[in-house]
Amino acid sequence: MAGQPAGQGSFDALTARERSYPAPGAVHVPGWLSPDDQRRLVAACREWARGPVPMRHTRLPRGGVMSVQTVCLGWHWSPYRYTRTADDVNGARVAALPQWLAEWGRRAVAEAYGESYGDAAAYEPDTALVNFYGAEAKMGLHQDKDERADAPVVSLSVGDTCVFRFGNTENRGKPYTDLELVSGDLFVFGGASRYAYHGVPKVLPGTGDPATGLAQGRLNVTLRTTGM
């Protein structure tokens, strides 16, 4: 398979940023995706955004509309449940989660946790949420708790840098840690931090590299196991 993630190493050295552990079970690995990986992911996201269920601004139950745009793979997420068909968009079944992306998820878990996770090869994500952030887009602090499984969440970033706020499992207040997620970064959270509140208070426009194929904005792909 072409475009396998490069992992840590030379690209990490180029960025001169070190991995960090903002909370137990949460791991930030800078520069995990190589430039070729990032271009591949951007090209794939463009295809997924066209459908069969197109990328859209999700409408919340109380009438609000999310500032990020989202398209789903494998299972469709609408607040706050998973379905096979996008009944809140066009009724179509969402595109399948490609095996190469699921394999990236397994490699990401192995990279983040090593042997401490046990058999990382058994990690089986069955859905991905692809979020596009424009210059003014934000994501409020929330928990990823609509899944029936407590397997780790794998997050991949391409494009503009964002401020990522990673909090505690009890509420949206402090303590929390703000860190920058740069294009190519990997963030994994599971174990004691699986249900931590997290969000994106700010995107830093113009910080991405157009060589990724993304001229502006930020793409975030999160892999999850629904348990359904």
N, C-alpha and C positions, 0 to 999 in steps of 0.2 A: 504494500500500500504506500502510495506516495504521500509525502507531507506529514510523516509521523512527528509528534511533538519532540523537540530536541531535549527537553528537560532542563535541569540546571546546567552549570558548566560555563562554557565560553561566552554564551550570550549574557548570562548573569554577570560575568566579569566585566563585560562591555558596559552594562548599565550601572555597575558599581553599587548595587543595592543588595542587601542581605535579606534572606528570608526571616520572617518574624512570626511570633506566636502570640497574638493579641489576647487569647483566652485559651483555656484547656480545650483541646480538640479543634481549634481554629488555626490554620496555617496559611501564611501568605508567602508565595514563591514568586519573586520577581522574574520576569523575562522567560517564563516557562515555554511559551509558544515562540518558535523561531519566526523570522520575517516571512518565510514561505508558508508556514502554518497559518499565520495571520491572514495572508492573502487568500489562502484556500478557504478559510472560515468566512471571510467577507463575501467571496463569490458565492458560497453556499447559502449564506443568509439572504442574499439578493434573490436567489431562486425561491427560497422558502417564503419570502415576503410576498411573492406573486400568487401564492395559493398552493393547493386548492382553497385553503382558508387564508385570505390576505392579511397582512399586518394591519393592525388597527389600534386606536386608542380605546382601551377597555373602559366600559361604563360600570361604575360601582353601584351597588344596590340602592344607595340613598340618592342617586342621581349625579354624583360627581363623575368626572372623566379623568382618567390617569393621563399625566403629561407625557409619559413614555409611550411608545408604540410597541405592540407585542404580537408575535406569532408563535404558535406552539407546534411541537412535534410529538408524535406518539399518542399523547393524550392532550385534549384541549382543556386549558384552565380558564374558568370564568369564576368570578368571586361568588362563593368560595368553594369550588368543587371541580372535579375532573370528569369529563365525558369524552366519548370517542368522537362525537360530532359537535361542531361549533354552532349550537342552537341559538346563541346570542349574536351570531354574525350572519352566516348564510346557510347553516344546516349541513354543510359538507363535512366529511370526515377529514381530519387533519392529516398532513403528510406523515409518513412513517419516520421514526427515529433511525437514522442510518447507522449501520454497524460500526463504521469507522469512527463516528462521534462517540458511540458507547465505549469503544476501545480507548479513545482518548480519556474518557472518564475513568476507566480502570487504571490507566497509566497515571492519571492525576492523583488518584487515591494512594497508589503505591508510592508516588513521589512525595506526597504530603506526610504519610504516616509510616512508610517503610513496613517493617515486620510488626509494629505495634498494633496494626489493624487486623492482623491475622492474614486471611487469604484475600488479598486485594483483587485477585483475579476473579473472585466471586461477586464483585460489585457489578450489579446489573441495572443501570439506569434505564428507565423505560419512557421517560418524557424529558423534553427540554423546552424551556421558555427562552425565547430570543427577544430581548428588549433593545430597542433603539432609543437613545437619549439625544435629543437636540440640545442646543446651547442652553436653553432655559428649563430643561426637563429635570425633575427630581423624583425621588422615591422616598416616601415617608417610612419611618421606622415600623417594621412589621415582623411577624414570625412566619416562617414557612411551615405551616402546621396542617395543611389540607391533605397531606400524604398519610397513608396508613402504615408506612414503614419509616423507621428512624435511621435509615442509611444516610451517609454523608451527602451533603450538597456540594457539587463541584461548580465553580464559577470561573468563566473565562472572559477576559476583557480585550477589546480591540478598539483602537481609535483614540479619541480624546481622553486625557486623564480625568479621573473623578475623585472627589473626596468620598470615601466609603466609611460609614459609621457603623462600628460593630459593638453592640451593647451586651446587656445581661439577659438572663432568661426570665426575669420577673416582671419587668416593666420597661417603658420607653425612656426612663430617666437614666441618670448616671448610676453606676459607672459605665462608661463606654470609651472606645478608642477610635479616633479618627486617623485614617491612613490613606495614602494616595494609591489608587490602582491605575497603573500605567498600561499602555498597549502591550499585550503579550503576557500580562500577569495572570497567575493562577491563585485562586483563593478557595480553600476547602474548609467546611465546618461540619463537624459531627460530634459524636460522643456527648460530653457534658455541654457543648455549645450548639448542639443540633437545633435547639429551639430558641436560640438567642435572637433578640430583636436586632435588626440591621436595616440600613437604608442608604440612600445617596442624597445628601443635602446640596451637592453642587457638582456641576461639570465645569471643567476648565477649557473653554473653547480655544481652538487653534493649537492645542498641544499634541495632537496626533500627527502621524507621519502619513502623508498622502500615498506613499509607496505601498501601504497596505491595501490600497484600492478604495479606502474610505476617506473622502476629501474632507469631511467634517462630521462631528457627532461621535457618539460612542455606541458600540455594540457590546452587549453583555449576554452570554449564553450560560444558563444554569441548567445542569443536569441533575435529575432527581429520580428516586425510586418511589413510585406511587403506592406500591403494595396492593394494587387492585388487580 
